[in-house]
Amino acid sequence: MKCKGAQNIFAEVLEANIAHIPGVIAVKEREKLLLREMQAVLKDYSFEYTRKARGSTGIMRMPVGFTTASTTAGW
């Protein structure tokens, strides 16, 4: 594939994606630190589940990429 003097949109898209990655990494590192702090705070937390609270759907939203197995390991 050759680009004859025209704008190389493929290279520009790739460069834009590459330039975006360091910012994404920084955000995810901050999120990871926050989740680690939350995990440390909840390490000794326990509760008894008896019934759903009024108006509750019973579903706990977790950050994308996390499962109960990865967040409760070691509890």
C-alpha positions as a LaTeX table, in Angstrom:
\begin{tabular}{lrrr}
\hline
Residue & $x$ (\AA) & $y$ (\AA) & $z$ (\AA) \\
\hline
Met1 & 0.00 & 0.00 & 0.00 \\
Lys2 & 1.45 & 3.36 & $-0.98$ \\
Cys3 & 0.47 & 6.87 & $-0.05$ \\
Lys4 & 1.07 & 9.19 & $-3.01$ \\
Gly5 & 1.24 & 12.61 & $-1.43$ \\
Ala6 & $-2.15$ & 12.20 & 0.24 \\
Gln7 & $-2.87$ & 12.19 & 3.94 \\
Asn8 & $-1.89$ & 8.83 & 5.47 \\
Ile9 & $-4.93$ & 8.27 & 7.65 \\
Phe10 & $-3.81$ & 4.80 & 8.73 \\
Ala11 & $-0.56$ & 6.07 & 10.22 \\
Glu12 & $-2.35$ & 9.00 & 11.86 \\
Val13 & $-4.89$ & 6.72 & 13.52 \\
Leu14 & $-2.14$ & 4.45 & 14.82 \\
Glu15 & $-0.13$ & 7.41 & 16.11 \\
Ala16 & $-3.20$ & 8.83 & 17.88 \\
Asn17 & $-3.87$ & 5.48 & 19.55 \\
Ile18 & $-0.24$ & 5.13 & 20.62 \\
Ala19 & $-0.19$ & 8.68 & 22.01 \\
His20 & $-3.35$ & 7.94 & 24.04 \\
Ile21 & $-1.93$ & 4.87 & 25.81 \\
Pro22 & 0.27 & 6.61 & 28.47 \\
Gly23 & $-2.76$ & 8.56 & 29.72 \\
Val24 & $-4.83$ & 5.40 & 29.93 \\
Ile25 & $-2.04$ & 3.66 & 31.85 \\
Ala26 & $-1.81$ & 6.55 & 34.33 \\
Val27 & $-5.58$ & 6.47 & 34.98 \\
Lys28 & $-5.56$ & 2.70 & 35.46 \\
Glu29 & $-2.60$ & 2.93 & 37.87 \\
Arg30 & $-4.54$ & 5.45 & 39.99 \\
Glu31 & $-7.60$ & 3.22 & 39.89 \\
Lys32 & $-5.48$ & 0.26 & 40.96 \\
Leu33 & $-4.07$ & 2.17 & 43.94 \\
Leu34 & $-7.54$ & 3.26 & 45.01 \\
Leu35 & $-8.88$ & $-0.29$ & 44.76 \\
Arg36 & $-5.93$ & $-1.60$ & 46.78 \\
Glu37 & $-6.68$ & 0.99 & 49.49 \\
Met38 & $-10.34$ & 0.00 & 49.46 \\
Gln39 & $-9.39$ & $-3.65$ & 49.72 \\
Ala40 & $-7.14$ & $-2.92$ & 52.70 \\
Val41 & $-9.92$ & $-1.02$ & 54.49 \\
Leu42 & $-12.40$ & $-3.85$ & 53.90 \\
Lys43 & $-9.97$ & $-6.64$ & 54.78 \\
Asp44 & $-11.42$ & $-7.21$ & 58.25 \\
Tyr45 & $-14.98$ & $-6.15$ & 57.40 \\
Ser46 & $-17.72$ & $-8.70$ & 57.81 \\
Phe47 & $-21.49$ & $-8.60$ & 57.54 \\
Glu48 & $-24.53$ & $-10.81$ & 57.66 \\
Tyr49 & $-26.79$ & $-10.79$ & 54.64 \\
Thr50 & $-30.41$ & $-11.39$ & 55.59 \\
Arg51 & $-32.51$ & $-9.71$ & 52.90 \\
Lys52 & $-32.37$ & $-7.10$ & 50.17 \\
Ala53 & $-32.70$ & $-3.49$ & 51.25 \\
Arg54 & $-35.83$ & $-1.69$ & 50.10 \\
Gly55 & $-35.41$ & $-0.47$ & 46.54 \\
Ser56 & $-32.25$ & $-2.51$ & 46.07 \\
Thr57 & $-31.75$ & $-4.54$ & 42.95 \\
Gly58 & $-29.40$ & $-6.86$ & 44.78 \\
Ile59 & $-26.72$ & $-6.22$ & 42.18 \\
Met60 & $-23.40$ & $-4.68$ & 43.19 \\
Arg61 & $-21.64$ & $-2.86$ & 40.36 \\
Met62 & $-17.96$ & $-3.65$ & 40.12 \\
Pro63 & $-15.39$ & $-1.86$ & 37.96 \\
Val64 & $-14.95$ & $-3.33$ & 34.51 \\
Gly65 & $-12.47$ & $-6.19$ & 34.57 \\
Phe66 & $-13.03$ & $-7.16$ & 38.19 \\
Thr67 & $-14.85$ & $-10.22$ & 39.43 \\
Thr68 & $-15.78$ & $-11.30$ & 42.92 \\
Ala69 & $-13.01$ & $-13.88$ & 42.72 \\
Ser70 & $-10.37$ & $-11.20$ & 42.08 \\
Thr71 & $-11.71$ & $-8.74$ & 44.67 \\
Thr72 & $-12.32$ & $-11.15$ & 47.53 \\
Ala73 & $-9.15$ & $-13.19$ & 47.27 \\
Gly74 & $-7.69$ & $-13.74$ & 50.71 \\
Trp75 & $-10.80$ & $-12.80$ & 52.69 \\
\hline
\end{tabular}
